Structure formats: structure tokens, C-alpha cells
Amino acid sequence: MRRATITFDNGPDAVVTPAVLDILRRKGVRAHFFVLGKHLVDRPGRDLVARAVAEGHLVGNHSFTHEVPLGDDPRPDAVASEIAATEALLAPLVPGPRRFRPFGGGGVLGPHLLSAGAARHLVDNAYTCVLWTSVPRDWVDPAGWVARALEDCRAQPHAVVVLHDIPNACLAGLEGFLDAARAEEIDLVTDLPLAVTPIVDGEVVGDLDAVVARAGRA
């Protein structure tokens, strides 16, 4: 049976995230949410994270600002400002293992994702680094992303799909996508294939050269 892990980036959003959580609850689907620190500064954002955790979803860190991929970020304090600052807000809300999804800039994989310092931080602090295999670009095409996501799920034994719980992205098509995936007997799961986790609980298990900036850019 083909499998798919559904992930949501860039929230929480006060309007979209509750609606996404409602759909997932109705459909009995658990997912990963990779949240931005800037949305957790105020109480409503933290309450949405708490709700997601209470409903069985997995919540991870997706940087604070989501502005510059860490492998391209020249700031000496980028790791502290982006990863650690977000984790400080998440830690009281999210029990269990730490997860970090790097910002790719349009869903692109490559050595711009992490600086050497960011990779060291993830290892030293026992993070799992979570990448992806499907980016159906819901934020560009809220009406057409479902067909691309289903195509990716059909083409892979285990797809890791990136959606976005932000306005004008996945919401309108989400319920139909989940129904269609199940109709095609795609098993919707929360586990992650090894191919998308180059770091697991602080242990390097994959090819970091593929995701870490080379010397001079780190």
C-alpha cells in the first residue's frame, strides 16, 4: 500500500488552522505542523499549537521569520534568532522529540537549507530534521494543488506532502484531497521515511552535504 504523510507549514493562522484541524478531526487524520515562531509570540497562536498537540498532531519548528534559508543567511546569530528563539516558545507546548523543518524558498531542496552552524545545532540539541518529497504549491494554486499532490502520492511508495495552513492555500481542497487519497487506498500516516530525515534525534543518518551550505556560505 502506498503511504503519505501530510505536513502543514507556516502557521498557525487564526482562521485557517482551526478549519484545518476541524477537517483532520472529522476525517480521523493526524498530521505534522511546522510552525513559525513569529506566530507564537501572542497567546492565540500558542493556543492553536496546544490544540493541535491535544488532538494528536505532531508540531515542529519551521524557523522564526521564514525569510531567508539558513544556508543563505549571513547573520552570525541566525541559528539563535531562527531556531532557538522558536524552540523557546514551542518547548512549553510540545512534549517529546524536537523536529525542525528548514525553509527552502519555494519548496526547493538543496545546500541552501542549512548552514553548518544550524546543522551542528540540530545535532547538539537532538533534533530530527524533516524534509519533503511533494510540494504541490497550494499557496500558488489553491484550486489545482490537489491533482498534483495525488499524482505525487501515486508515484511514490511514501510521499511527504507539504501543504500550508495559511490563507489562500490548501484549505478549499483539503477535504477533497483526503477523501481522494483514501479512495485510492493511500494510507495517511505520521511516520517519516528515512529519505526525508537526514538527522534523527540528533544523529546524522543521511547525506548532510545535500542540505548544508558549503564553506564560505555557512
C-alpha positions in Angstrom: 0.0 0.0 0.0 1.2 3.5 -0.8 1.6 5.8 2.1 1.5 9.6 2.6 2.5 11.8 5.4 0.6 15.2 5.4 2.5 18.2 6.7 1.5 21.9 7.1 4.0 24.7 7.1 3.9 28.4 8.0 1.1 28.6 10.6 -0.6 28.8 12.9 -3.2 31.1 11.4 -6.1 32.3 13.4 -8.7 31.5 10.7 -7.2 28.7 8.6 -5.5 26.5 11.2 -8.7 25.9 13.2 -10.5 24.9 10.0 -7.7 22.6 9.0 -7.8 21.0 12.4 -11.6 20.6 12.2 -11.2 18.7 8.8 -8.5 16.5 10.1 -10.5 15.6 13.2 -13.6 14.8 11.1 -11.5 12.6 8.8 -9.5 10.9 11.5 -6.2 12.0 10.1 -3.1 13.1 12.0 -0.5 15.3 10.5 2.6 17.3 11.2 2.5 21.1 11.7 5.8 23.1 11.3 5.1 26.4 12.8 6.7 29.9 12.7 8.0 31.5 15.9 6.6 34.9 14.9 3.1 33.4 15.1 3.7 32.1 18.6 4.5 35.4 20.3 0.9 36.0 21.0 -1.4 33.7 23.0 -3.8 32.7 20.2 -1.0 31.2 18.2 0.2 29.2 21.2 -3.4 28.1 21.9 -3.6 26.6 18.4 -0.4 24.7 18.9 -1.8 23.3 22.2 -5.0 22.3 20.4 -3.0 20.5 17.6 -1.0 18.6 20.2 -4.1 17.7 22.2 -5.7 16.3 19.0 -2.8 14.0 18.3 -0.8 16.0 15.7 3.0 16.5 15.7 4.3 20.0 15.9 7.7 21.2 14.9 9.9 24.2 14.4 10.0 26.0 11.0 12.1 29.0 11.9 11.0 32.3 13.4 10.7 34.6 10.4 10.6 32.3 7.4 12.5 34.9 5.4 15.9 33.6 4.4 17.0 29.9 4.1 19.6 29.3 6.8 22.2 28.2 4.4 22.0 31.7 2.8 21.5 33.7 6.0 24.7 35.8 6.7 23.7 36.8 10.2 26.0 35.4 12.9 23.1 35.0 15.2 20.8 33.3 12.6 20.6 30.0 14.5 19.7 31.6 17.8 17.2 34.0 16.1 15.5 31.4 14.0 15.7 28.0 15.6 16.4 28.6 19.2 14.0 31.5 19.6 11.2 29.5 18.1 12.0 26.5 20.2 11.9 28.6 23.4 8.2 29.3 22.5 7.4 25.8 21.5 9.1 23.9 24.3 6.3 24.5 26.9 3.7 23.4 24.4 5.1 20.4 22.6 6.3 17.4 24.6 8.6 14.8 23.1 11.2 14.9 20.4 12.2 18.1 18.7 11.6 18.5 15.0 12.9 21.1 12.6 11.9 21.7 9.0 14.2 24.1 7.2 12.8 26.9 4.9 13.5 26.1 1.3 12.3 29.2 -0.5 9.5 27.7 -2.7 10.0 24.2 -1.6 13.4 23.7 -3.2 15.7 21.1 -1.8 19.5 21.8 -1.7 22.5 23.0 0.2 20.9 26.4 0.9 18.6 24.7 3.6 21.0 24.7 6.5 24.2 26.4 7.5 27.0 24.4 9.1 26.1 26.1 12.4 22.4 25.2 12.0 23.3 21.6 11.3 25.5 21.5 14.4 22.7 23.0 16.5 20.2 20.3 15.3 22.7 17.6 16.2 23.7 19.0 19.5 20.1 19.6 20.6 18.7 16.2 19.5 16.5 17.4 16.7 15.1 15.5 13.8 15.4 17.4 10.5 12.3 16.8 8.3 12.5 17.4 4.6 9.8 16.5 2.0 9.1 14.8 -1.3 6.0 16.6 -2.6 5.3 20.3 -2.9 2.1 20.7 -4.8 2.3 24.5 -4.5 -1.0 25.1 -2.8 -0.1 28.7 -2.0 0.3 29.4 -5.7 -2.7 27.4 -6.9 -5.3 26.8 -4.2 -7.7 25.2 -6.7 -5.2 23.0 -8.6 -2.9 21.6 -6.0 -5.0 18.6 -5.2 -4.3 16.9 -8.6 -0.6 17.4 -8.2 -0.5 16.1 -4.7 -2.4 13.0 -5.7 -0.1 12.4 -8.6 2.9 12.7 -6.3 1.3 10.2 -3.9 0.6 7.7 -6.7 4.2 8.0 -7.9 5.9 7.3 -4.6 5.8 4.5 -2.1 5.8 7.1 0.8 5.2 10.7 -0.1 5.8 13.5 2.4 3.4 16.3 1.2 4.0 20.0 2.1 0.8 22.0 2.5 0.3 25.4 4.1 -2.2 26.3 6.8 -2.3 30.0 5.7 -4.9 32.0 3.8 -5.4 31.2 0.1 -3.6 27.9 0.1 -4.7 24.3 1.0 -8.0 24.8 2.8 -10.5 24.7 0.0 -9.1 21.5 -1.4 -8.1 19.7 1.8 -11.2 17.6 2.5 -11.4 16.5 -1.1 -7.8 15.6 -1.2 -8.1 13.4 1.9 -11.2 11.7 0.5 -9.5 11.1 -2.8 -6.3 9.7 -1.2 -8.3 7.3 0.8 -10.4 6.3 -2.2 -7.1 5.3 -3.9 -6.1 3.3 -0.8 -3.3 5.7 0.1 -2.6 5.2 3.8 -2.3 8.5 5.6 0.3 8.2 8.3 2.5 10.3 10.5 5.7 8.3 10.3 8.5 9.6 8.1 10.7 7.7 5.5 14.4 7.8 6.2 15.0 9.6 3.0 13.5 12.9 4.4 15.2 12.8 7.8 19.0 13.3 7.4 19.2 13.9 11.1 17.1 11.8 13.6 17.1 12.7 17.3 20.5 14.4 16.9 22.1 11.5 14.9 23.3 12.1 11.4 21.7 9.3 9.3 21.7 10.8 5.8 23.7 12.9 3.4 24.2 16.3 5.0 26.2 17.6 2.1 22.9 17.7 0.1 21.3 20.2 2.6 24.2 22.1 4.3 25.9 25.1 2.7 29.4 24.7 1.7 32.3 26.5 3.5 32.2 30.2 2.8 28.4 30.3 2.8 27.8 28.8 6.2 
